Amino acid sequence: MADCLRDAFQLDTLADLGLCHGWAGLLHCAWRINADAPDAPLAQDLDRIAATLLDRLEVDDHHDLDPEFLDGRAGIALALHTYANGTAAGVPWDAHLALA
């Protein structure tokens, strides 16, 4: 996972922001892996991925972004909330994604 998170070519292929196939999904998958790994080897990568997601949300005009879970604002918000707080909110919201 670390190699993927550090490969600019692979990261440049991400065009979406959502959980399903985008930056929020990458952030959350990496967060789950990091939470299970000894010594948190992906901490710096998480910071960079989160910053990139926030930058893309700010720079690009995403006012038309759906409010839905997998491809929209709800999933992005949950991924960022989990990253920022260091814990998944309430019931493991990502269990049905086979991540929890």
Backbone as CSV, one residue per row, in Angstrom:
resi,resn,N_x,N_y,N_z,CA_x,CA_y,CA_z,C_x,C_y,C_z
1,MET,0.830,-1.184,0.000,0.000,0.000,0.000,0.879,1.253,0.000
2,ALA,1.953,1.204,0.754,2.845,2.364,0.805,3.377,2.706,-0.582
3,ASP,3.757,1.691,-1.341,4.264,1.941,-2.693,3.202,2.608,-3.563
4,CYS,1.967,2.164,-3.455,0.879,2.770,-4.237,0.648,4.214,-3.825
5,LEU,0.663,4.478,-2.525,0.429,5.829,-2.028,1.549,6.796,-2.394
6,ARG,2.697,6.250,-2.730,3.864,7.080,-3.054,4.184,7.103,-4.542
7,ASP,3.338,6.499,-5.338,3.545,6.423,-6.782,2.715,7.511,-7.474
8,ALA,3.381,8.572,-7.888,2.685,9.709,-8.508,1.907,9.300,-9.747
9,PHE,2.426,8.369,-10.524,1.741,7.917,-11.729,0.389,7.294,-11.380
10,GLN,0.380,6.423,-10.382,-0.878,5.811,-9.962,-1.832,6.843,-9.375
11,LEU,-1.330,7.735,-8.569,-2.188,8.751,-7.947,-2.798,9.682,-8.993
12,ASP,-2.064,9.940,-10.050,-2.577,10.815,-11.111,-3.750,10.198,-11.861
13,THR,-3.965,8.903,-11.706,-5.100,8.259,-12.377,-6.409,8.474,-11.619
14,LEU,-6.332,8.950,-10.385,-7.543,9.200,-9.600,-8.170,10.525,-10.026
15,ALA,-9.348,10.446,-10.590,-10.038,11.652,-11.030,-11.230,11.981,-10.140
16,ASP,-11.769,10.981,-9.462,-12.953,11.176,-8.625,-12.538,11.547,-7.203
17,LEU,-13.502,12.087,-6.471,-13.243,12.446,-5.083,-13.883,11.476,-4.101
18,GLY,-14.867,10.720,-4.518,-15.688,9.912,-3.623,-15.027,8.671,-3.056
19,LEU,-15.812,7.962,-2.243,-15.355,6.732,-1.606,-15.159,5.593,-2.591
20,CYS,-16.038,5.487,-3.564,-16.063,4.310,-4.419,-14.786,4.161,-5.254
21,HIS,-14.391,5.185,-5.952,-13.224,5.101,-6.832,-12.368,6.364,-6.773
22,GLY,-12.379,7.032,-5.646,-11.697,8.316,-5.603,-10.786,8.514,-4.401
23,TRP,-10.451,9.772,-4.196,-9.507,10.171,-3.154,-10.003,9.847,-1.758
24,ALA,-11.304,10.002,-1.511,-11.841,9.680,-0.186,-11.712,8.179,0.100
25,GLY,-11.964,7.366,-0.910,-11.807,5.926,-0.744,-10.367,5.535,-0.480
26,LEU,-9.458,6.155,-1.200,-8.036,5.896,-0.981,-7.641,6.294,0.436
27,LEU,-8.092,7.464,0.854,-7.786,7.935,2.206,-8.311,6.960,3.249
28,HIS,-9.543,6.536,3.073,-10.122,5.679,4.107,-9.506,4.279,4.109
29,CYS,-9.273,3.704,2.961,-8.608,2.387,2.910,-7.226,2.463,3.559
30,ALA,-6.492,3.504,3.235,-5.161,3.671,3.817,-5.255,3.901,5.324
31,TRP,-6.282,4.640,5.758,-6.473,4.877,7.194,-6.720,3.554,7.921
32,ARG,-7.575,2.700,7.360,-7.870,1.403,7.982,-6.615,0.533,8.041
33,ILE,-5.856,0.502,6.969,-4.621,-0.285,6.950,-3.656,0.247,8.003
34,ASN,-3.522,1.554,8.066,-2.605,2.182,9.011,-3.038,1.924,10.453
35,ALA,-4.350,1.938,10.691,-4.858,1.700,12.043,-4.534,0.282,12.523
36,ASP,-4.430,-0.659,11.592,-4.130,-2.046,11.941,-2.640,-2.364,11.941
37,ALA,-1.829,-1.451,11.459,-0.395,-1.723,11.304,0.389,-1.223,12.516
38,PRO,1.363,-1.988,12.933,2.217,-1.515,14.026,3.046,-0.313,13.581
39,ASP,3.216,0.616,14.470,4.052,1.802,14.256,3.520,2.772,13.204
40,ALA,2.266,2.631,12.772,1.622,3.569,11.851,2.526,3.984,10.694
41,PRO,2.886,3.046,9.818,3.838,3.344,8.745,3.305,4.264,7.645
42,LEU,1.995,4.489,7.605,1.421,5.306,6.531,0.993,6.695,7.006
43,ALA,1.379,7.095,8.204,0.906,8.357,8.774,1.191,9.553,7.862
44,GLN,2.400,9.678,7.357,2.732,10.803,6.482,1.977,10.717,5.167
45,ASP,1.781,9.510,4.673,1.025,9.332,3.439,-0.426,9.766,3.645
46,LEU,-1.002,9.420,4.788,-2.380,9.819,5.088,-2.510,11.335,5.092
47,ASP,-1.566,11.996,5.711,-1.598,13.461,5.750,-1.579,14.036,4.333
48,ARG,-0.741,13.482,3.476,-0.624,13.972,2.100,-1.889,13.683,1.289
49,ILE,-2.458,12.491,1.452,-3.674,12.132,0.719,-4.838,13.009,1.188
50,ALA,-4.958,13.207,2.489,-6.024,14.070,3.018,-5.863,15.501,2.511
51,ALA,-4.643,16.000,2.503,-4.401,17.359,2.010,-4.755,17.468,0.528
52,THR,-4.420,16.451,-0.248,-4.759,16.462,-1.664,-6.268,16.454,-1.857
53,LEU,-6.969,15.626,-1.100,-8.428,15.595,-1.189,-9.027,16.957,-0.843
54,LEU,-8.564,17.551,0.228,-9.070,18.875,0.621,-8.744,19.927,-0.425
55,ASP,-7.536,19.887,-0.975,-7.157,20.832,-2.029,-8.067,20.691,-3.243
56,ARG,-8.336,19.468,-3.632,-9.191,19.240,-4.807,-10.631,19.658,-4.543
57,LEU,-11.072,19.500,-3.317,-12.415,19.966,-2.968,-12.490,21.488,-3.026
58,GLU,-11.418,22.127,-2.604,-11.387,23.586,-2.561,-11.164,24.213,-3.935
59,VAL,-10.226,23.663,-4.690,-9.842,24.246,-5.973,-10.887,24.006,-7.049
60,ASP,-11.327,22.773,-7.170,-12.314,22.437,-8.199,-13.697,22.852,-7.740
61,ASP,-14.531,23.163,-8.694,-15.906,23.538,-8.389,-16.745,22.268,-8.279
62,HIS,-16.983,21.834,-7.053,-17.731,20.604,-6.825,-19.105,20.891,-6.228
63,HIS,-19.669,22.036,-6.571,-20.996,22.370,-6.071,-22.055,21.414,-6.597
64,ASP,-21.758,20.743,-7.701,-22.706,19.790,-8.270,-22.498,18.378,-7.730
65,LEU,-21.592,18.204,-6.771,-21.315,16.902,-6.189,-22.551,16.399,-5.450
66,ASP,-22.950,15.178,-5.760,-24.122,14.587,-5.125,-23.903,14.451,-3.622
67,PRO,-25.006,14.425,-2.868,-24.878,14.240,-1.420,-24.734,12.772,-1.022
68,GLU,-24.720,11.871,-1.976,-24.764,10.436,-1.686,-23.491,9.910,-1.030
69,PHE,-23.584,8.655,-0.608,-22.521,8.012,0.170,-21.312,7.597,-0.657
70,LEU,-21.489,6.790,-1.693,-20.343,6.226,-2.404,-19.598,7.212,-3.289
71,ASP,-20.315,8.080,-3.965,-19.668,8.993,-4.907,-19.815,10.457,-4.542
72,GLY,-20.373,10.742,-3.403,-20.671,12.138,-3.107,-20.155,12.636,-1.771
73,ARG,-20.789,13.700,-1.353,-20.353,14.435,-0.168,-20.394,13.631,1.121
74,ALA,-21.402,12.782,1.282,-21.520,12.025,2.538,-20.311,11.128,2.759
75,GLY,-19.907,10.403,1.753,-18.750,9.522,1.879,-17.452,10.290,2.087
76,ILE,-17.308,11.389,1.369,-16.116,12.233,1.530,-16.049,12.761,2.955
77,ALA,-17.188,13.237,3.462,-17.234,13.772,4.825,-16.888,12.700,5.853
78,LEU,-17.416,11.490,5.677,-17.117,10.407,6.617,-15.637,10.032,6.591
79,ALA,-15.056,9.961,5.409,-13.635,9.628,5.312,-12.773,10.705,5.974
80,LEU,-13.090,11.967,5.716,-12.322,13.062,6.320,-12.538,13.127,7.831
81,HIS,-13.756,12.893,8.279,-14.061,12.895,9.716,-13.289,11.790,10.432
82,THR,-13.295,10.608,9.839,-12.577,9.481,10.432,-11.085,9.769,10.494
83,TYR,-10.526,10.280,9.408,-9.109,10.628,9.376,-8.778,11.685,10.440
84,ALA,-9.574,12.736,10.491,-9.282,13.850,11.391,-9.407,13.458,12.862
85,ASN,-10.353,12.577,13.173,-10.586,12.197,14.561,-9.849,10.925,14.974
86,GLY,-9.302,10.220,14.014,-8.556,9.010,14.332,-9.419,7.837,14.735
87,THR,-10.721,7.933,14.482,-11.626,6.843,14.807,-12.850,6.918,13.909
88,ALA,-13.392,5.763,13.577,-14.617,5.716,12.776,-15.789,6.124,13.665
89,ALA,-16.622,6.983,13.143,-17.747,7.506,13.918,-18.781,6.421,14.212
90,GLY,-19.219,6.331,15.474,-20.299,5.433,15.865,-20.089,3.990,15.460
91,VAL,-21.150,3.397,14.971,-21.078,2.038,14.437,-20.109,2.064,13.266
92,PRO,-19.309,1.040,13.075,-18.359,1.068,11.951,-19.085,1.264,10.618
93,TRP,-19.167,2.507,10.201,-19.918,2.872,9.001,-19.366,2.210,7.747
94,ASP,-18.138,1.760,7.802,-17.497,1.172,6.624,-17.551,-0.351,6.622
95,ALA,-18.300,-0.942,7.534,-18.373,-2.402,7.605,-18.915,-3.015,6.325
96,HIS,-19.901,-2.392,5.739,-20.475,-2.963,4.504,-19.552,-2.806,3.296
97,LEU,-18.496,-2.036,3.450,-17.472,-1.927,2.406,-16.367,-2.959,2.632
98,ALA,-16.549,-3.816,3.645,-15.579,-4.837,4.019,-14.252,-4.224,4.486
99,LEU,-14.350,-3.075,5.136,-13.160,-2.417,5.646,-13.070,-2.475,7.163
100,ALA,-14.199,-2.585,7.838,-14.188,-2.574,9.312,-14.090,-3.977,9.864
